[in-house]
Amino acid sequence: MSPKVKTGFLYSDPSFLSGLARTLDLHGLFDVYNSSNTPREADARALAADWIVVGQGLQNAIDEFHIENAG
């Protein structure tokens, strides 16, 4: 099975500690979001990741079908 692909390119992926630090960040300087050089690049990355996830879902369904119908 291939590794899972993350599709959340356009939003931050905070950890517990960064969430805790945000409570003390009164001026909103801590917020850093994943970015792309252009909107077109962001769309292309998101679209590619979405299709990879679709492919993973299809592969999982095919694998499950073979397991259920083996024998």
N, C-alpha and C positions, 0 to 999 in steps of 0.2 A: 504494500500500500504506500502510495506517495505521501509526502508530508502535506499537511494542511496549509492552504494559502490564506493569508490575511488580506481582507478586502477593505479594511478601514484606513485607507491612505489619507483621507482628508480630515480626520479628527485625531485628537490626541489620544494616547494610550497611557494614562497615568498609572503609577504604582501607588501603593498605600502611602509611602513617604511623600511623594509629590502631592497627593491629595491633602495630606496633613499640612504641607508647606503652603498650599493654596489658601488654607484658612487664615494664615498670617499675612498673605499677600493682599494688602488693602488697595493697592494701586493697579492690580491686574497685570503686573509685569512678568509674572511667572508663566502665564499661558503661552505656550509655544505649540503650534499645530504643525502637522506634517504638511509640507508644501511641495509644489512642483514649480518649474520655471515658467510655465505658461498654462492657461486653462486647457488648452488642447492636450498638453502632456498629461495633466491630471486626469482628463477624460479617458485618454488612451490607457493609462495605467489602471484605472478603475475598471474599464471595460475588459481589458485583458485578464485581470484578476477575477472578475465575475465569470468569464467564460471558463477559466481554469476550475473554478468551484463547480460550475455546471458539469464539466467533464468528470470531476471527482465524484459528484453525485451519481452520474450515469455509471461510472466504474463500480461504485459501491452497490448499485442496484444489480448490475450484471454479476458481480461476485456473489451477492446474496442469492440470486436466481440459481446460479450453478451449485451453490451449497445445498439449497432446498431441493433441487432436482437431480442431485447426484445419486446414482444407484439405480 
